[in-house]
Amino acid sequence: MDEFLSTTQLGWLLGRSPGAVRRMIRDGEVESVRMPSGYRVRRDEALRVSRDWLEKESGRNLSDRDVERLAEEVLARNAQITES
């Protein structure tokens, strides 16, 4: 996983649109950095938000390793789809 994720990539992890992720950023739910190409979310912040969402949805605690593995899988799968 890159050091920074785009709003699209974080959206893939959360099952939300890039616009919804930008609203989360504006509402202070997600910390980000504003760059000329748009908002970018640090990897550790993306994993934190992903963990919160996954644990809320599944009702169970996940290890750091599980969250990272799931995030990598989702990002790789979606990257392949968008490249096609």
C-alpha atoms as an extended CHARMM CRD file, in Angstrom:
* protein
*
        84  EXT
         1         1  MET       CA              0.0000000000        0.0000000000        0.0000000000  PROA      1               0.0000000000
         2         2  ASP       CA              1.2960000000        3.4610000000       -0.8620000000  PROA      2               0.0000000000
         3         3  GLU       CA              2.0980000000        6.0190000000        1.8360000000  PROA      3               0.0000000000
         4         4  PHE       CA             -0.9590000000        8.0610000000        0.7680000000  PROA      4               0.0000000000
         5         5  LEU       CA             -4.3140000000        6.9430000000       -0.6350000000  PROA      5               0.0000000000
         6         6  SER       CA             -6.6640000000        8.9560000000       -2.8060000000  PROA      6               0.0000000000
         7         7  THR       CA            -10.2940000000        9.5240000000       -1.8910000000  PROA      7               0.0000000000
         8         8  THR       CA            -11.1860000000        6.9530000000       -4.5490000000  PROA      8               0.0000000000
         9         9  GLN       CA             -8.9360000000        4.3340000000       -2.9690000000  PROA      9               0.0000000000
        10        10  LEU       CA            -10.2560000000        5.0070000000        0.5370000000  PROA      10              0.0000000000
        11        11  GLY       CA            -13.7470000000        4.8250000000       -0.9100000000  PROA      11              0.0000000000
        12        12  TRP       CA            -12.9600000000        1.3260000000       -2.2040000000  PROA      12              0.0000000000
        13        13  LEU       CA            -11.9700000000        0.2890000000        1.3180000000  PROA      13              0.0000000000
        14        14  LEU       CA            -15.1020000000        1.7550000000        2.8910000000  PROA      14              0.0000000000
        15        15  GLY       CA            -17.5870000000        0.9250000000        0.1670000000  PROA      15              0.0000000000
        16        16  ARG       CA            -18.2700000000        4.6110000000       -0.3630000000  PROA      16              0.0000000000
        17        17  SER       CA            -17.9330000000        7.0840000000       -3.1950000000  PROA      17              0.0000000000
        18        18  PRO       CA            -15.0160000000        9.5370000000       -3.4400000000  PROA      18              0.0000000000
        19        19  GLY       CA            -17.5200000000       12.3260000000       -2.7430000000  PROA      19              0.0000000000
        20        20  ALA       CA            -18.6180000000       10.6350000000        0.4830000000  PROA      20              0.0000000000
        21        21  VAL       CA            -14.9720000000       10.3280000000        1.5290000000  PROA      21              0.0000000000
        22        22  ARG       CA            -14.4320000000       14.0460000000        0.8260000000  PROA      22              0.0000000000
        23        23  ARG       CA            -17.4600000000       14.8240000000        3.0220000000  PROA      23              0.0000000000
        24        24  MET       CA            -15.9510000000       12.6600000000        5.7740000000  PROA      24              0.0000000000
        25        25  ILE       CA            -12.7420000000       14.6830000000        5.4330000000  PROA      25              0.0000000000
        26        26  ARG       CA            -14.6050000000       18.0110000000        5.5890000000  PROA      26              0.0000000000
        27        27  ASP       CA            -16.5890000000       16.7720000000        8.6220000000  PROA      27              0.0000000000
        28        28  GLY       CA            -13.3480000000       15.8990000000       10.4400000000  PROA      28              0.0000000000
        29        29  GLU       CA            -13.9600000000       12.1210000000       10.4550000000  PROA      29              0.0000000000
        30        30  VAL       CA            -10.8360000000       11.4840000000        8.3590000000  PROA      30              0.0000000000
        31        31  GLU       CA             -7.5220000000       13.3390000000        8.5310000000  PROA      31              0.0000000000
        32        32  SER       CA             -6.0330000000       14.1990000000        5.1600000000  PROA      32              0.0000000000
        33        33  VAL       CA             -3.5190000000       16.3180000000        3.3150000000  PROA      33              0.0000000000
        34        34  ARG       CA             -4.6120000000       18.6930000000        0.5630000000  PROA      34              0.0000000000
        35        35  MET       CA             -2.4510000000       18.3560000000       -2.5470000000  PROA      35              0.0000000000
        36        36  PRO       CA             -2.7960000000       19.9540000000       -5.9890000000  PROA      36              0.0000000000
        37        37  SER       CA             -4.3210000000       16.6970000000       -7.2660000000  PROA      37              0.0000000000
        38        38  GLY       CA             -6.8590000000       16.5340000000       -4.4080000000  PROA      38              0.0000000000
        39        39  TYR       CA             -7.0640000000       15.1290000000       -0.9150000000  PROA      39              0.0000000000
        40        40  ARG       CA             -4.7140000000       12.3400000000        0.1200000000  PROA      40              0.0000000000
        41        41  VAL       CA             -5.0870000000       10.2090000000        3.2320000000  PROA      41              0.0000000000
        42        42  ARG       CA             -2.0340000000        8.8220000000        5.0140000000  PROA      42              0.0000000000
        43        43  ARG       CA             -1.8100000000        5.0370000000        5.0310000000  PROA      43              0.0000000000
        44        44  ASP       CA             -2.0890000000        4.7690000000        8.8290000000  PROA      44              0.0000000000
        45        45  GLU       CA             -5.1960000000        6.9600000000        8.8380000000  PROA      45              0.0000000000
        46        46  ALA       CA             -6.7580000000        4.9150000000        6.0330000000  PROA      46              0.0000000000
        47        47  LEU       CA             -6.1340000000        1.7360000000        8.0100000000  PROA      47              0.0000000000
        48        48  ARG       CA             -7.6040000000        3.2920000000       11.1660000000  PROA      48              0.0000000000
        49        49  VAL       CA            -10.7740000000        4.3550000000        9.3630000000  PROA      49              0.0000000000
        50        50  SER       CA            -10.9840000000        0.9880000000        7.6110000000  PROA      50              0.0000000000
        51        51  ARG       CA            -10.5850000000       -0.8550000000       10.9120000000  PROA      51              0.0000000000
        52        52  ASP       CA            -13.3370000000        1.2160000000       12.5260000000  PROA      52              0.0000000000
        53        53  TRP       CA            -15.6810000000        0.5110000000        9.6120000000  PROA      53              0.0000000000
        54        54  LEU       CA            -14.8380000000       -3.2250000000        9.4070000000  PROA      54              0.0000000000
        55        55  GLU       CA            -15.2090000000       -3.7550000000       13.1530000000  PROA      55              0.0000000000
        56        56  LYS       CA            -18.5100000000       -1.8890000000       13.2140000000  PROA      56              0.0000000000
        57        57  GLU       CA            -19.8680000000       -3.8910000000       10.2620000000  PROA      57              0.0000000000
        58        58  SER       CA            -18.5860000000       -7.2960000000       11.4020000000  PROA      58              0.0000000000
        59        59  GLY       CA            -19.0660000000       -6.8600000000       15.1330000000  PROA      59              0.0000000000
        60        60  ARG       CA            -15.6430000000       -8.3040000000       15.8840000000  PROA      60              0.0000000000
        61        61  ASN       CA            -12.1190000000       -7.0740000000       16.5140000000  PROA      61              0.0000000000
        62        62  LEU       CA             -9.5190000000       -7.4520000000       13.7780000000  PROA      62              0.0000000000
        63        63  SER       CA             -5.7470000000       -7.5910000000       14.0830000000  PROA      63              0.0000000000
        64        64  ASP       CA             -3.5360000000       -5.0360000000       12.3670000000  PROA      64              0.0000000000
        65        65  ARG       CA             -2.3540000000       -7.7920000000       10.0650000000  PROA      65              0.0000000000
        66        66  ASP       CA             -5.9150000000       -8.7220000000        9.0490000000  PROA      66              0.0000000000
        67        67  VAL       CA             -6.8400000000       -5.1000000000        8.3080000000  PROA      67              0.0000000000
        68        68  GLU       CA             -3.7020000000       -4.5620000000        6.2150000000  PROA      68              0.0000000000
        69        69  ARG       CA             -4.2380000000       -7.8160000000        4.3060000000  PROA      69              0.0000000000
        70        70  LEU       CA             -7.8620000000       -6.9820000000        3.5320000000  PROA      70              0.0000000000
        71        71  ALA       CA             -6.9410000000       -3.4530000000        2.4670000000  PROA      71              0.0000000000
        72        72  GLU       CA             -4.2150000000       -4.7260000000        0.1400000000  PROA      72              0.0000000000
        73        73  GLU       CA             -6.6210000000       -7.2180000000       -1.4320000000  PROA      73              0.0000000000
        74        74  VAL       CA             -9.3470000000       -4.6250000000       -2.0080000000  PROA      74              0.0000000000
        75        75  LEU       CA             -6.9350000000       -2.0730000000       -3.4660000000  PROA      75              0.0000000000
        76        76  ALA       CA             -5.2980000000       -4.6150000000       -5.7920000000  PROA      76              0.0000000000
        77        77  ARG       CA             -8.6380000000       -5.9770000000       -7.0020000000  PROA      77              0.0000000000
        78        78  ASN       CA            -10.0840000000       -2.5450000000       -7.6960000000  PROA      78              0.0000000000
        79        79  ALA       CA             -6.8910000000       -1.3420000000       -9.3800000000  PROA      79              0.0000000000
        80        80  GLN       CA             -7.1010000000       -4.3010000000      -11.7660000000  PROA      80              0.0000000000
        81        81  ILE       CA            -10.7360000000       -3.5500000000      -12.5440000000  PROA      81              0.0000000000
        82        82  THR       CA            -10.0810000000        0.1140000000      -13.2820000000  PROA      82              0.0000000000
        83        83  GLU       CA             -7.0950000000       -0.7330000000      -15.5090000000  PROA      83              0.0000000000
        84        84  SER       CA             -9.2140000000       -3.0350000000      -17.6700000000  PROA      84              0.0000000000
